[in-house]
Amino acid sequence: MKGIRINEFGGPEVLKMENIAVPIPAPDEILVKVYASGVNPVDWAIRNGANIRMRSFLTLPMTLGWDAAGTVEAVGSEVTAFRQGDAVYGVPNFPGNGSYAEYCAAKAKQFAFKPQSLSFNEAAGMPLAALTAWTGMFWHGKLQAGQRIFIQGASGGVGSFAVQFAKAMGAYVIGTASTSNLEYLKQLGADEVIDYKTQNFEEILTNVDVVLEASPTRNNDERIKALGVLKEGGIFVSVNTDFPFNEQMTEAAATKKVSGELAVNQPRQDWLTEIAQLIDDGQVKVLISKVYPLEQVAEAHRESETWHVRGKLVLEVKKES
Ligand SMILES: NC(=O)c1ccc[n+]([C@@H]2O[C@H](COP(=O)([O-])OP(=O)(O)OC[C@H]3O[C@@H](n4cnc5c(N)ncnc54)[C@H](OP(=O)(O)O)[C@@H]3O)[C@@H](O)[C@H]2O)c1
């Protein structure tokens, strides 16, 4: 099969189209015929060699891509949830060989039936970002209907889903973006928008129940400012797990009587199924900002590395008939 692999860590030039053996699914895995793969910041972070802690888990050569939509080609002996031909979406094994390829073997429990109303290209833009928003807000942030949530980086892949999920569950949503994306946030359903380039959120907001840091800002001083907008007992959740809280941040949280959580996405089938339902019910939309053919993966990475993609980038692996 054809697939994009890296044989060394480095810039977009290390992404090479190669002929690779079709993977054989383990007993608890499915073999997915990949129609499309999402592109996420983690793809180019791994391509660059990630951090020292993560690097020890990485084996070269490696096929990147941890967001897939396609059809089930084969099932492992223990898999009962899917049959050949089912249309699915989900998160390939991480870290491991991913979805920048015509076929991908992955844990069946990390996949669910694709939302029926979406194309494969649209569905491929969902799993990782949507699950990160879901895990951060509902698992760590314990967000409830009627609560106020402040979402930083609300126009990005994770943030766009976070705004819509929070609205769908009945929360009051405040989001940040740069000027050109404020209207987009309102279209997603945000109740209030803040331009992080021209406004200081800490001078505007109070009484927030949950803060979701879904921006790429990795700065503990900024986090301490965000603690200031929380009410007592509030929860600050960051999805930037590669950038831990420092001592000042932890102390500030204790003084303010709020908690801080780092959220890694949980690739759960039951959540993917709930998310698919929200999509098919018309409560949540997927914005794909651009679809690149697989061959143009280096261009897609360059765009993702700007940190200013509205919605999602997708690689088309196979055209849908
Ligand atoms: N823990 C996990 O499991 C997990 C999974 C996926 C992603 N992540 C992390 O989540 C973060 C968001 O990922 P993503 O895929 O949503 O990225 P993305 O699609 O590139 O979106 C990033 C958003 O951040 C905003 N932004 C850029 N620079 C900013 C700044 N200086 N201050 C405030 N906002 C800024 C941008 O908004 P404007 O364009 O409007 O400026 C953009 O919409 C990343 O840090 C990523 O590493 C974590």
The ligand as an SDF file (V2000), in Angstrom:
LIG
                    3D

 48 52  0  0  0  0  0  0  0  0999 V2000
   -4.0930   16.7140   25.1860 N   0  0  0  0  0  0  0  0  0  0  0  0
   -4.4750   16.2440   24.0190 C   0  0  0  0  0  0  0  0  0  0  0  0
   -4.9020   15.0980   23.9290 O   0  0  0  0  0  0  0  0  0  0  0  0
   -4.4370   17.1550   22.8070 C   0  0  0  0  0  0  0  0  0  0  0  0
   -4.9990   16.7270   21.5980 C   0  0  0  0  0  0  0  0  0  0  0  0
   -5.0410   17.6190   20.5340 C   0  0  0  0  0  0  0  0  0  0  0  0
   -4.4830   18.8860   20.6690 C   0  0  0  0  0  0  0  0  0  0  0  0
   -3.8900   19.2420   21.8360 N   0  0  0  0  0  0  0  0  0  0  0  0
   -3.3280   20.6060   22.0050 C   0  0  0  0  0  0  0  0  0  0  0  0
   -4.4320   21.4980   21.9440 O   0  0  0  0  0  0  0  0  0  0  0  0
   -4.0220   22.7490   21.4340 C   0  0  0  0  0  0  0  0  0  0  0  0
   -4.9730   23.1560   20.3000 C   0  0  0  0  0  0  0  0  0  0  0  0
   -4.8640   22.2010   19.2630 O   0  0  0  0  0  0  0  0  0  0  0  0
   -5.6860   22.3960   17.9170 P   0  0  0  0  0  0  0  0  0  0  0  0
   -5.5660   21.1660   17.1390 O   0  0  0  0  0  0  0  0  0  0  0  0
   -7.0160   22.9380   18.2370 O   0  0  0  0  0  0  0  0  0  0  0  0
   -4.7920   23.5670   17.2330 O   0  0  0  0  0  0  0  0  0  0  0  0
   -5.2210   24.5530   16.0700 P   0  0  0  0  0  0  0  0  0  0  0  0
   -6.2960   23.9520   15.2730 O   0  0  0  0  0  0  0  0  0  0  0  0
   -3.9640   24.9940   15.4090 O   0  0  0  0  0  0  0  0  0  0  0  0
   -5.8880   25.8020   16.8230 O   0  0  0  0  0  0  0  0  0  0  0  0
   -5.1440   26.6530   17.6160 C   0  0  0  0  0  0  0  0  0  0  0  0
   -5.9820   27.8900   17.9200 C   0  0  0  0  0  0  0  0  0  0  0  0
   -5.2790   28.6730   18.8770 O   0  0  0  0  0  0  0  0  0  0  0  0
   -5.4130   30.0430   18.5870 C   0  0  0  0  0  0  0  0  0  0  0  0
   -4.1450   30.7320   18.8950 N   0  0  0  0  0  0  0  0  0  0  0  0
   -3.0110   30.7590   18.1500 C   0  0  0  0  0  0  0  0  0  0  0  0
   -2.0740   31.4770   18.7830 N   0  0  0  0  0  0  0  0  0  0  0  0
   -2.6350   31.9230   19.9460 C   0  0  0  0  0  0  0  0  0  0  0  0
   -2.1790   32.7290   21.0290 C   0  0  0  0  0  0  0  0  0  0  0  0
   -0.9270   33.2310   21.0480 N   0  0  0  0  0  0  0  0  0  0  0  0
   -3.0290   32.9810   22.0490 N   0  0  0  0  0  0  0  0  0  0  0  0
   -4.2730   32.4910   22.0530 C   0  0  0  0  0  0  0  0  0  0  0  0
   -4.7820   31.7070   21.0550 N   0  0  0  0  0  0  0  0  0  0  0  0
   -3.9640   31.4320   20.0160 C   0  0  0  0  0  0  0  0  0  0  0  0
   -5.7350   30.1760   17.1160 C   0  0  0  0  0  0  0  0  0  0  0  0
   -6.7860   31.1230   17.0060 O   0  0  0  0  0  0  0  0  0  0  0  0
   -6.7460   32.3170   15.9330 P   0  0  0  0  0  0  0  0  0  0  0  0
   -6.3780   31.6830   14.5990 O   0  0  0  0  0  0  0  0  0  0  0  0
   -8.1350   32.8580   15.9850 O   0  0  0  0  0  0  0  0  0  0  0  0
   -5.6820   33.2650   16.3750 O   0  0  0  0  0  0  0  0  0  0  0  0
   -6.1950   28.7570   16.6890 C   0  0  0  0  0  0  0  0  0  0  0  0
   -7.5440   28.7250   16.3200 O   0  0  0  0  0  0  0  0  0  0  0  0
   -2.5810   22.5820   20.9810 C   0  0  0  0  0  0  0  0  0  0  0  0
   -1.6970   23.1590   21.9110 O   0  0  0  0  0  0  0  0  0  0  0  0
   -2.3920   21.0740   20.8990 C   0  0  0  0  0  0  0  0  0  0  0  0
   -1.0620   20.6810   21.1220 O   0  0  0  0  0  0  0  0  0  0  0  0
   -3.8730   18.4200   22.9070 C   0  0  0  0  0  0  0  0  0  0  0  0
  1  2  1  0
  2  3  2  0
  2  4  1  0
  4  5  1  0
  4 48  2  0
  5  6  2  0
  6  7  1  0
  7  8  2  0
  8  9  1  0
  8 48  1  0
  9 10  1  0
  9 46  1  0
 10 11  1  0
 11 12  1  0
 11 44  1  0
 12 13  1  0
 13 14  1  0
 14 15  2  0
 14 16  1  0
 14 17  1  0
 17 18  1  0
 18 19  2  0
 18 20  1  0
 18 21  1  0
 21 22  1  0
 22 23  1  0
 23 24  1  0
 23 42  1  0
 24 25  1  0
 25 26  1  0
 25 36  1  0
 26 27  1  0
 26 35  1  0
 27 28  2  0
 28 29  1  0
 29 30  1  0
 29 35  2  0
 30 31  1  0
 30 32  2  0
 32 33  1  0
 33 34  2  0
 34 35  1  0
 36 37  1  0
 36 42  1  0
 37 38  1  0
 38 39  2  0
 38 40  1  0
 38 41  1  0
 42 43  1  0
 44 45  1  0
 44 46  1  0
 46 47  1  0
M  CHG  2   8   1  16  -1
M  END
$$$$
